[in-house]
Amino acid sequence: MVKLRLKRCGRKQRSIYRIVAIDVRSRREGRDLRKVGFYDPIKKQIYLNVPAILYFLEKGAQPTRTVHDISKKAEVLKELQINQRNEISEIEKNRKGGI
């Protein structure tokens, strides 16, 4: 199972985090599958690679609570819901057209 979670970087008392897609069994600083964002809690800076995050969420990755809150503030989850609605409407159109 894949999770979207924080990976700690930086030095003592000056932590910054990378948001990564990583296997559940890996350590916090373990090898990640892909870097999908950056979070600096001190400067309150956030950078998200939205297409990469949406890709992993669509494939079934589960975000941790903190990553979920960060992506919610950036309205990434709204884009995921919009994409899912569009896919459902396309499937329904194909079914009606085929009957």
Biopython code that builds the backbone (N, CA, C, O; Angstrom):
import numpy as np
from Bio.PDB.StructureBuilder import StructureBuilder

atoms = [
    (1, "MET", "N", (0.837, -1.180, 0.000)),
    (1, "MET", "CA", (0.000, 0.000, 0.000)),
    (1, "MET", "C", (0.885, 1.248, 0.000)),
    (1, "MET", "O", (1.927, 1.284, 0.656)),
    (2, "VAL", "N", (0.464, 2.246, -0.729)),
    (2, "VAL", "CA", (1.213, 3.500, -0.842)),
    (2, "VAL", "C", (0.533, 4.570, -0.003)),
    (2, "VAL", "O", (-0.694, 4.652, 0.054)),
    (3, "LYS", "N", (1.351, 5.386, 0.645)),
    (3, "LYS", "CA", (0.846, 6.514, 1.424)),
    (3, "LYS", "C", (1.503, 7.792, 0.956)),
    (3, "LYS", "O", (2.645, 7.786, 0.496)),
    (4, "LEU", "N", (0.782, 8.878, 1.076)),
    (4, "LEU", "CA", (1.357, 10.204, 0.883)),
    (4, "LEU", "C", (1.658, 10.723, 2.283)),
    (4, "LEU", "O", (0.741, 10.941, 3.075)),
    (5, "ARG", "N", (2.925, 10.919, 2.587)),
    (5, "ARG", "CA", (3.282, 11.364, 3.926)),
    (5, "ARG", "C", (4.497, 12.268, 3.904)),
    (5, "ARG", "O", (5.133, 12.456, 2.867)),
    (6, "LEU", "N", (4.807, 12.825, 5.064)),
    (6, "LEU", "CA", (5.909, 13.769, 5.188)),
    (6, "LEU", "C", (7.223, 13.040, 5.418)),
    (6, "LEU", "O", (7.274, 12.030, 6.120)),
    (7, "LYS", "N", (8.281, 13.565, 4.815)),
    (7, "LYS", "CA", (9.632, 13.057, 5.000)),
    (7, "LYS", "C", (10.461, 14.220, 5.529)),
    (7, "LYS", "O", (10.578, 15.253, 4.869)),
    (8, "ARG", "N", (11.030, 14.058, 6.706)),
    (8, "ARG", "CA", (11.723, 15.166, 7.367)),
    (8, "ARG", "C", (13.069, 15.444, 6.723)),
    (8, "ARG", "O", (13.833, 14.528, 6.420)),
    (9, "CYS", "N", (13.347, 16.725, 6.520)),
    (9, "CYS", "CA", (14.621, 17.197, 6.001)),
    (9, "CYS", "C", (15.034, 18.400, 6.849)),
    (9, "CYS", "O", (14.306, 18.813, 7.752)),
    (10, "GLY", "N", (16.181, 18.942, 6.558)),
    (10, "GLY", "CA", (16.621, 20.132, 7.276)),
    (10, "GLY", "C", (17.492, 19.781, 8.469)),
    (10, "GLY", "O", (17.927, 18.639, 8.619)),
    (11, "ARG", "N", (17.741, 20.765, 9.311)),
    (11, "ARG", "CA", (18.622, 20.560, 10.453)),
    (11, "ARG", "C", (17.838, 20.649, 11.759)),
    (11, "ARG", "O", (16.614, 20.777, 11.745)),
    (12, "LYS", "N", (18.542, 20.580, 12.882)),
    (12, "LYS", "CA", (17.900, 20.651, 14.185)),
    (12, "LYS", "C", (17.154, 21.976, 14.358)),
    (12, "LYS", "O", (17.651, 23.036, 13.979)),
    (13, "GLN", "N", (15.986, 21.896, 14.921)),
    (13, "GLN", "CA", (15.147, 23.051, 15.216)),
    (13, "GLN", "C", (14.784, 23.849, 13.960)),
    (13, "GLN", "O", (14.270, 24.962, 14.072)),
    (14, "ARG", "N", (15.034, 23.320, 12.803)),
    (14, "ARG", "CA", (14.761, 24.020, 11.542)),
    (14, "ARG", "C", (14.271, 23.001, 10.517)),
    (14, "ARG", "O", (14.822, 22.887, 9.422)),
    (15, "SER", "N", (13.253, 22.282, 10.880)),
    (15, "SER", "CA", (12.801, 21.192, 10.019)),
    (15, "SER", "C", (11.976, 21.710, 8.845)),
    (15, "SER", "O", (11.205, 22.661, 8.970)),
    (16, "ILE", "N", (12.159, 21.068, 7.725)),
    (16, "ILE", "CA", (11.313, 21.226, 6.558)),
    (16, "ILE", "C", (10.952, 19.819, 6.101)),
    (16, "ILE", "O", (11.665, 18.858, 6.391)),
    (17, "TYR", "N", (9.872, 19.711, 5.405)),
    (17, "TYR", "CA", (9.374, 18.394, 5.042)),
    (17, "TYR", "C", (9.134, 18.304, 3.542)),
    (17, "TYR", "O", (8.712, 19.268, 2.902)),
    (18, "ARG", "N", (9.408, 17.136, 3.001)),
    (18, "ARG", "CA", (9.016, 16.802, 1.644)),
    (18, "ARG", "C", (7.757, 15.961, 1.750)),
    (18, "ARG", "O", (7.631, 15.125, 2.645)),
    (19, "ILE", "N", (6.846, 16.180, 0.854)),
    (19, "ILE", "CA", (5.663, 15.338, 0.771)),
    (19, "ILE", "C", (5.970, 14.295, -0.291)),
    (19, "ILE", "O", (6.222, 14.626, -1.449)),
    (20, "VAL", "N", (5.947, 13.032, 0.116)),
    (20, "VAL", "CA", (6.369, 11.960, -0.775)),
    (20, "VAL", "C", (5.321, 10.854, -0.833)),
    (20, "VAL", "O", (4.523, 10.675, 0.087)),
    (21, "ALA", "N", (5.347, 10.125, -1.931)),
    (21, "ALA", "CA", (4.594, 8.880, -2.061)),
    (21, "ALA", "C", (5.568, 7.782, -1.681)),
    (21, "ALA", "O", (6.636, 7.651, -2.279)),
    (22, "ILE", "N", (5.193, 6.992, -0.680)),
    (22, "ILE", "CA", (6.123, 6.014, -0.126)),
    (22, "ILE", "C", (5.357, 4.761, 0.284)),
    (22, "ILE", "O", (4.175, 4.826, 0.622)),
    (23, "ASP", "N", (6.034, 3.637, 0.249)),
    (23, "ASP", "CA", (5.441, 2.375, 0.682)),
    (23, "ASP", "C", (5.207, 2.427, 2.192)),
    (23, "ASP", "O", (6.015, 2.997, 2.925)),
    (24, "VAL", "N", (4.128, 1.847, 2.649)),
    (24, "VAL", "CA", (3.751, 1.889, 4.062)),
    (24, "VAL", "C", (4.827, 1.273, 4.956)),
    (24, "VAL", "O", (5.034, 1.725, 6.082)),
    (25, "ARG", "N", (5.501, 0.256, 4.463)),
    (25, "ARG", "CA", (6.459, -0.467, 5.295)),
    (25, "ARG", "C", (7.796, 0.249, 5.440)),
    (25, "ARG", "O", (8.636, -0.179, 6.231)),
    (26, "SER", "N", (8.012, 1.341, 4.687)),
    (26, "SER", "CA", (9.276, 2.064, 4.746)),
    (26, "SER", "C", (9.331, 2.999, 5.949)),
    (26, "SER", "O", (8.303, 3.409, 6.489)),
    (27, "ARG", "N", (10.557, 3.326, 6.354)),
    (27, "ARG", "CA", (10.753, 4.274, 7.439)),
    (27, "ARG", "C", (10.399, 5.688, 6.975)),
    (27, "ARG", "O", (10.168, 5.926, 5.790)),
    (28, "ARG", "N", (10.360, 6.617, 7.927)),
    (28, "ARG", "CA", (10.038, 7.998, 7.583)),
    (28, "ARG", "C", (11.062, 8.584, 6.616)),
    (28, "ARG", "O", (10.699, 9.293, 5.677)),
    (29, "GLU", "N", (12.332, 8.290, 6.841)),
    (29, "GLU", "CA", (13.384, 8.784, 5.957)),
    (29, "GLU", "C", (13.784, 7.746, 4.906)),
    (29, "GLU", "O", (14.840, 7.866, 4.285)),
    (30, "GLY", "N", (12.954, 6.743, 4.712)),
    (30, "GLY", "CA", (13.268, 5.681, 3.771)),
    (30, "GLY", "C", (13.149, 6.121, 2.326)),
    (30, "GLY", "O", (12.882, 7.285, 2.029)),
    (31, "ARG", "N", (13.353, 5.168, 1.437)),
    (31, "ARG", "CA", (13.315, 5.459, 0.005)),
    (31, "ARG", "C", (11.879, 5.704, -0.444)),
    (31, "ARG", "O", (10.984, 4.901, -0.181)),
    (32, "ASP", "N", (11.679, 6.818, -1.118)),
    (32, "ASP", "CA", (10.335, 7.152, -1.568)),
    (32, "ASP", "C", (10.138, 6.752, -3.026)),
    (32, "ASP", "O", (11.101, 6.543, -3.764)),
    (33, "LEU", "N", (8.873, 6.650, -3.426)),
    (33, "LEU", "CA", (8.551, 6.346, -4.809)),
    (33, "LEU", "C", (8.661, 7.606, -5.663)),
    (33, "LEU", "O", (9.171, 7.569, -6.783)),
    (34, "ARG", "N", (8.177, 8.718, -5.120)),
    (34, "ARG", "CA", (8.222, 9.983, -5.849)),
    (34, "ARG", "C", (7.987, 11.141, -4.893)),
    (34, "ARG", "O", (7.180, 11.039, -3.969)),
    (35, "LYS", "N", (8.690, 12.237, -5.117)),
    (35, "LYS", "CA", (8.474, 13.461, -4.355)),
    (35, "LYS", "C", (7.331, 14.225, -5.011)),
    (35, "LYS", "O", (7.367, 14.496, -6.211)),
    (36, "VAL", "N", (6.326, 14.569, -4.227)),
    (36, "VAL", "CA", (5.162, 15.244, -4.798)),
    (36, "VAL", "C", (4.911, 16.618, -4.193)),
    (36, "VAL", "O", (3.950, 17.288, -4.570)),
    (37, "GLY", "N", (5.754, 17.047, -3.267)),
    (37, "GLY", "CA", (5.539, 18.365, -2.693)),
    (37, "GLY", "C", (6.578, 18.729, -1.665)),
    (37, "GLY", "O", (7.525, 17.983, -1.415)),
    (38, "PHE", "N", (6.381, 19.901, -1.067)),
    (38, "PHE", "CA", (7.316, 20.479, -0.122)),
    (38, "PHE", "C", (6.519, 21.287, 0.888)),
    (38, "PHE", "O", (5.560, 21.962, 0.515)),
    (39, "TYR", "N", (6.903, 21.231, 2.176)),
    (39, "TYR", "CA", (6.191, 21.953, 3.224)),
    (39, "TYR", "C", (7.187, 22.502, 4.237)),
    (39, "TYR", "O", (7.973, 21.752, 4.817)),
    (40, "ASP", "N", (7.148, 23.813, 4.445)),
    (40, "ASP", "CA", (7.989, 24.486, 5.438)),
    (40, "ASP", "C", (7.071, 25.075, 6.499)),
    (40, "ASP", "O", (6.451, 26.112, 6.263)),
    (41, "PRO", "N", (6.966, 24.428, 7.679)),
    (41, "PRO", "CA", (6.039, 24.917, 8.698)),
    (41, "PRO", "C", (6.476, 26.236, 9.336)),
    (41, "PRO", "O", (5.639, 26.954, 9.883)),
    (42, "ILE", "N", (7.750, 26.566, 9.279)),
    (42, "ILE", "CA", (8.233, 27.797, 9.900)),
    (42, "ILE", "C", (7.860, 29.011, 9.049)),
    (42, "ILE", "O", (7.338, 30.001, 9.562)),
    (43, "LYS", "N", (8.131, 28.925, 7.753)),
    (43, "LYS", "CA", (7.798, 30.026, 6.845)),
    (43, "LYS", "C", (6.384, 29.916, 6.288)),
    (43, "LYS", "O", (5.927, 30.812, 5.578)),
    (44, "LYS", "N", (5.688, 28.830, 6.602)),
    (44, "LYS", "CA", (4.333, 28.571, 6.108)),
    (44, "LYS", "C", (4.283, 28.517, 4.583)),
    (44, "LYS", "O", (3.357, 29.043, 3.965)),
    (45, "GLN", "N", (5.290, 27.874, 3.980)),
    (45, "GLN", "CA", (5.329, 27.719, 2.536)),
    (45, "GLN", "C", (4.924, 26.304, 2.149)),
    (45, "GLN", "O", (5.299, 25.327, 2.797)),
    (46, "ILE", "N", (4.158, 26.226, 1.090)),
    (46, "ILE", "CA", (3.707, 24.927, 0.584)),
    (46, "ILE", "C", (3.870, 24.919, -0.928)),
    (46, "ILE", "O", (3.482, 25.871, -1.605)),
    (47, "TYR", "N", (4.442, 23.850, -1.453)),
    (47, "TYR", "CA", (4.503, 23.616, -2.888)),
    (47, "TYR", "C", (3.974, 22.209, -3.128)),
    (47, "TYR", "O", (4.441, 21.256, -2.505)),
    (48, "LEU", "N", (3.018, 22.075, -4.016)),
    (48, "LEU", "CA", (2.447, 20.768, -4.326)),
    (48, "LEU", "C", (2.465, 20.535, -5.825)),
    (48, "LEU", "O", (2.117, 21.420, -6.607)),
    (49, "ASN", "N", (2.871, 19.343, -6.217)),
    (49, "ASN", "CA", (2.779, 18.907, -7.602)),
    (49, "ASN", "C", (1.412, 18.242, -7.747)),
    (49, "ASN", "O", (1.276, 17.033, -7.559)),
    (50, "VAL", "N", (0.415, 19.032, -8.080)),
    (50, "VAL", "CA", (-0.978, 18.583, -8.058)),
    (50, "VAL", "C", (-1.235, 17.396, -8.980)),
    (50, "VAL", "O", (-1.896, 16.451, -8.551)),
    (51, "PRO", "N", (-0.751, 17.389, -10.230)),
    (51, "PRO", "CA", (-1.007, 16.208, -11.076)),
    (51, "PRO", "C", (-0.444, 14.915, -10.488)),
    (51, "PRO", "O", (-1.069, 13.860, -10.597)),
    (52, "ALA", "N", (0.726, 14.990, -9.867)),
    (52, "ALA", "CA", (1.312, 13.786, -9.262)),
    (52, "ALA", "C", (0.498, 13.328, -8.064)),
    (52, "ALA", "O", (0.293, 12.129, -7.875)),
    (53, "ILE", "N", (0.034, 14.268, -7.257)),
    (53, "ILE", "CA", (-0.790, 13.914, -6.092)),
    (53, "ILE", "C", (-2.092, 13.285, -6.548)),
    (53, "ILE", "O", (-2.513, 12.266, -6.001)),
    (54, "LEU", "N", (-2.736, 13.879, -7.541)),
    (54, "LEU", "CA", (-3.990, 13.322, -8.065)),
    (54, "LEU", "C", (-3.779, 11.924, -8.634)),
    (54, "LEU", "O", (-4.631, 11.051, -8.467)),
    (55, "TYR", "N", (-2.657, 11.709, -9.300)),
    (55, "TYR", "CA", (-2.352, 10.387, -9.853)),
    (55, "TYR", "C", (-2.305, 9.337, -8.751)),
    (55, "TYR", "O", (-2.921, 8.277, -8.866)),
    (56, "PHE", "N", (-1.571, 9.636, -7.683)),
    (56, "PHE", "CA", (-1.446, 8.650, -6.601)),
    (56, "PHE", "C", (-2.765, 8.461, -5.862)),
    (56, "PHE", "O", (-3.087, 7.341, -5.465)),
    (57, "LEU", "N", (-3.533, 9.528, -5.671)),
    (57, "LEU", "CA", (-4.824, 9.392, -4.996)),
    (57, "LEU", "C", (-5.795, 8.558, -5.831)),
    (57, "LEU", "O", (-6.558, 7.761, -5.285)),
    (58, "GLU", "N", (-5.768, 8.737, -7.146)),
    (58, "GLU", "CA", (-6.633, 7.944, -8.012)),
    (58, "GLU", "C", (-6.244, 6.474, -8.019)),
    (58, "GLU", "O", (-7.097, 5.607, -8.209)),
    (59, "LYS", "N", (-4.961, 6.187, -7.813)),
    (59, "LYS", "CA", (-4.489, 4.809, -7.769)),
    (59, "LYS", "C", (-4.707, 4.152, -6.413)),
    (59, "LYS", "O", (-4.432, 2.964, -6.250)),
    (60, "GLY", "N", (-5.210, 4.928, -5.418)),
    (60, "GLY", "CA", (-5.547, 4.332, -4.130)),
    (60, "GLY", "C", (-4.616, 4.686, -2.984)),
    (60, "GLY", "O", (-4.723, 4.100, -1.907)),
    (61, "ALA", "N", (-3.711, 5.625, -3.185)),
    (61, "ALA", "CA", (-2.811, 6.025, -2.096)),
    (61, "ALA", "C", (-3.613, 6.747, -1.013)),
    (61, "ALA", "O", (-4.562, 7.474, -1.305)),
    (62, "GLN", "N", (-3.215, 6.534, 0.232)),
    (62, "GLN", "CA", (-3.891, 7.151, 1.363)),
    (62, "GLN", "C", (-3.007, 8.247, 1.954)),
    (62, "GLN", "O", (-1.871, 7.968, 2.339)),
    (63, "PRO", "N", (-3.498, 9.489, 2.038)),
    (63, "PRO", "CA", (-2.688, 10.537, 2.658)),
    (63, "PRO", "C", (-2.777, 10.450, 4.183)),
    (63, "PRO", "O", (-3.801, 10.043, 4.732)),
    (64, "THR", "N", (-1.693, 10.837, 4.857)),
    (64, "THR", "CA", (-1.745, 10.927, 6.309)),
    (64, "THR", "C", (-2.589, 12.132, 6.681)),
    (64, "THR", "O", (-2.971, 12.920, 5.816)),
    (65, "ARG", "N", (-2.878, 12.276, 7.959)),
    (65, "ARG", "CA", (-3.737, 13.363, 8.412)),
    (65, "ARG", "C", (-3.150, 14.731, 8.051)),
    (65, "ARG", "O", (-3.866, 15.615, 7.579)),
    (66, "THR", "N", (-1.849, 14.897, 8.276)),
    (66, "THR", "CA", (-1.205, 16.179, 7.996)),
    (66, "THR", "C", (-1.207, 16.479, 6.506)),
    (66, "THR", "O", (-1.521, 17.598, 6.102)),
    (67, "VAL", "N", (-0.866, 15.509, 5.694)),
    (67, "VAL", "CA", (-0.860, 15.706, 4.249)),
    (67, "VAL", "C", (-2.276, 15.964, 3.750)),
    (67, "VAL", "O", (-2.473, 16.760, 2.832)),
    (68, "HIS", "N", (-3.255, 15.304, 4.338)),
    (68, "HIS", "CA", (-4.650, 15.532, 3.977)),
    (68, "HIS", "C", (-5.040, 16.975, 4.269)),
    (68, "HIS", "O", (-5.683, 17.620, 3.441)),
    (69, "ASP", "N", (-4.660, 17.486, 5.431)),
    (69, "ASP", "CA", (-4.977, 18.864, 5.793)),
    (69, "ASP", "C", (-4.285, 19.861, 4.855)),
    (69, "ASP", "O", (-4.888, 20.852, 4.443)),
    (70, "ILE", "N", (-3.035, 19.597, 4.525)),
    (70, "ILE", "CA", (-2.291, 20.479, 3.616)),
    (70, "ILE", "C", (-2.947, 20.492, 2.239)),
    (70, "ILE", "O", (-3.132, 21.557, 1.650)),
    (71, "SER", "N", (-3.296, 19.329, 1.730)),
    (71, "SER", "CA", (-3.896, 19.260, 0.400)),
    (71, "SER", "C", (-5.318, 19.821, 0.403)),
    (71, "SER", "O", (-5.795, 20.322, -0.615)),
    (72, "LYS", "N", (-5.984, 19.737, 1.537)),
    (72, "LYS", "CA", (-7.325, 20.307, 1.644)),
    (72, "LYS", "C", (-7.263, 21.833, 1.564)),
    (72, "LYS", "O", (-8.106, 22.461, 0.924)),
    (73, "LYS", "N", (-6.256, 22.427, 2.220)),
    (73, "LYS", "CA", (-6.083, 23.881, 2.148)),
    (73, "LYS", "C", (-5.768, 24.332, 0.724)),
    (73, "LYS", "O", (-6.192, 25.407, 0.298)),
    (74, "ALA", "N", (-5.035, 23.518, 0.005)),
    (74, "ALA", "CA", (-4.667, 23.851, -1.374)),
    (74, "ALA", "C", (-5.761, 23.450, -2.368)),
    (74, "ALA", "O", (-5.594, 23.645, -3.572)),
    (75, "GLU", "N", (-6.862, 22.899, -1.892)),
    (75, "GLU", "CA", (-8.016, 22.487, -2.688)),
    (75, "GLU", "C", (-7.686, 21.420, -3.722)),
    (75, "GLU", "O", (-8.274, 21.388, -4.803)),
    (76, "VAL", "N", (-6.745, 20.550, -3.385)),
    (76, "VAL", "CA", (-6.399, 19.439, -4.268)),
    (76, "VAL", "C", (-7.515, 18.404, -4.264)),
    (76, "VAL", "O", (-7.805, 17.797, -5.295)),
    (77, "LEU", "N", (-8.136, 18.201, -3.116)),
    (77, "LEU", "CA", (-9.177, 17.184, -3.016)),
    (77, "LEU", "C", (-10.414, 17.563, -3.823)),
    (77, "LEU", "O", (-11.127, 16.687, -4.312)),
    (78, "LYS", "N", (-10.676, 18.870, -3.965)),
    (78, "LYS", "CA", (-11.802, 19.294, -4.799)),
    (78, "LYS", "C", (-11.556, 18.911, -6.254)),
    (78, "LYS", "O", (-12.480, 18.495, -6.953)),
    (79, "GLU", "N", (-10.319, 19.049, -6.709)),
    (79, "GLU", "CA", (-9.991, 18.666, -8.077)),
    (79, "GLU", "C", (-10.168, 17.165, -8.281)),
    (79, "GLU", "O", (-10.606, 16.722, -9.343)),
    (80, "LEU", "N", (-9.825, 16.387, -7.256)),
    (80, "LEU", "CA", (-10.005, 14.937, -7.343)),
    (80, "LEU", "C", (-11.484, 14.600, -7.483)),
    (80, "LEU", "O", (-11.854, 13.748, -8.290)),
    (81, "GLN", "N", (-12.328, 15.263, -6.701)),
    (81, "GLN", "CA", (-13.766, 15.014, -6.775)),
    (81, "GLN", "C", (-14.332, 15.423, -8.133)),
    (81, "GLN", "O", (-15.195, 14.738, -8.682)),
    (82, "ILE", "N", (-13.847, 16.536, -8.671)),
    (82, "ILE", "CA", (-14.303, 16.981, -9.986)),
    (82, "ILE", "C", (-13.915, 15.967, -11.049)),
    (82, "ILE", "O", (-14.720, 15.642, -11.922)),
    (83, "ASN", "N", (-12.676, 15.461, -10.982)),
    (83, "ASN", "CA", (-12.222, 14.456, -11.950)),
    (83, "ASN", "C", (-13.061, 13.200, -11.861)),
    (83, "ASN", "O", (-13.407, 12.614, -12.887)),
    (84, "GLN", "N", (-13.399, 12.772, -10.641)),
    (84, "GLN", "CA", (-14.194, 11.566, -10.468)),
    (84, "GLN", "C", (-15.607, 11.765, -11.015)),
    (84, "GLN", "O", (-16.164, 10.853, -11.626)),
    (85, "ARG", "N", (-16.190, 12.944, -10.801)),
    (85, "ARG", "CA", (-17.526, 13.221, -11.334)),
    (85, "ARG", "C", (-17.521, 13.200, -12.854)),
    (85, "ARG", "O", (-18.441, 12.675, -13.480)),
    (86, "ASN", "N", (-16.474, 13.776, -13.445)),
    (86, "ASN", "CA", (-16.378, 13.782, -14.905)),
    (86, "ASN", "C", (-16.267, 12.369, -15.453)),
    (86, "ASN", "O", (-16.878, 12.049, -16.472)),
    (87, "GLU", "N", (-15.494, 11.521, -14.785)),
    (87, "GLU", "CA", (-15.351, 10.138, -15.237)),
    (87, "GLU", "C", (-16.670, 9.393, -15.133)),
    (87, "GLU", "O", (-17.016, 8.615, -16.022)),
    (88, "ILE", "N", (-17.411, 9.623, -14.054)),
    (88, "ILE", "CA", (-18.702, 8.952, -13.868)),
    (88, "ILE", "C", (-19.685, 9.404, -14.940)),
    (88, "ILE", "O", (-20.416, 8.583, -15.494)),
    (89, "SER", "N", (-19.709, 10.705, -15.240)),
    (89, "SER", "CA", (-20.640, 11.202, -16.257)),
    (89, "SER", "C", (-20.282, 10.655, -17.641)),
    (89, "SER", "O", (-21.177, 10.375, -18.439)),
    (90, "GLU", "N", (-18.995, 10.500, -17.936)),
    (90, "GLU", "CA", (-18.591, 9.925, -19.216)),
    (90, "GLU", "C", (-19.003, 8.467, -19.320)),
    (90, "GLU", "O", (-19.430, 8.016, -20.383)),
    (91, "ILE", "N", (-18.882, 7.731, -18.235)),
    (91, "ILE", "CA", (-19.293, 6.323, -18.231)),
    (91, "ILE", "C", (-20.790, 6.218, -18.461)),
    (91, "ILE", "O", (-21.242, 5.362, -19.220)),
    (92, "GLU", "N", (-21.574, 7.091, -17.805)),
    (92, "GLU", "CA", (-23.028, 7.069, -17.978)),
    (92, "GLU", "C", (-23.428, 7.423, -19.411)),
    (92, "GLU", "O", (-24.359, 6.835, -19.960)),
    (93, "LYS", "N", (-22.724, 8.387, -20.016)),
    (93, "LYS", "CA", (-23.017, 8.755, -21.407)),
    (93, "LYS", "C", (-22.746, 7.587, -22.346)),
    (93, "LYS", "O", (-23.509, 7.339, -23.279)),
    (94, "ASN", "N", (-21.646, 6.868, -22.089)),
    (94, "ASN", "CA", (-21.316, 5.709, -22.922)),
    (94, "ASN", "C", (-22.356, 4.611, -22.778)),
    (94, "ASN", "O", (-22.694, 3.941, -23.754)),
    (95, "ARG", "N", (-22.860, 4.425, -21.576)),
    (95, "ARG", "CA", (-23.892, 3.384, -21.363)),
    (95, "ARG", "C", (-25.188, 3.745, -22.092)),
    (95, "ARG", "O", (-25.808, 2.892, -22.726)),
    (96, "LYS", "N", (-25.594, 5.018, -21.996)),
    (96, "LYS", "CA", (-26.832, 5.429, -22.639)),
    (96, "LYS", "C", (-26.708, 5.393, -24.158)),
    (96, "LYS", "O", (-27.663, 5.054, -24.856)),
    (97, "GLY", "N", (-25.547, 5.738, -24.660)),
    (97, "GLY", "CA", (-25.334, 5.732, -26.109)),
    (97, "GLY", "C", (-25.308, 4.338, -26.684)),
    (97, "GLY", "O", (-25.681, 4.131, -27.839)),
    (98, "GLY", "N", (-24.867, 3.372, -25.884)),
    (98, "GLY", "CA", (-24.744, 1.992, -26.363)),
    (98, "GLY", "C", (-26.049, 1.238, -26.335)),
    (98, "GLY", "O", (-26.176, 0.210, -26.999)),
    (99, "ILE", "N", (-27.029, 1.722, -25.581)),
    (99, "ILE", "CA", (-28.317, 0.995, -25.448)),
    (99, "ILE", "C", (-29.286, 1.380, -26.519)),
    (99, "ILE", "O", (-30.405, 0.867, -26.553)),
]
sb = StructureBuilder()
sb.init_structure("model")
sb.init_model(0)
sb.init_chain("A")
sb.init_seg("    ")
for serial, (resi, resn, name, xyz) in enumerate(atoms, 1):
    if name == "N":
        sb.init_residue(resn, " ", resi, " ")
    sb.init_atom(name, np.array(xyz, "f"), 0.0, 1.0, " ", f" {name:<3s}", serial, name[0])
structure = sb.get_structure()
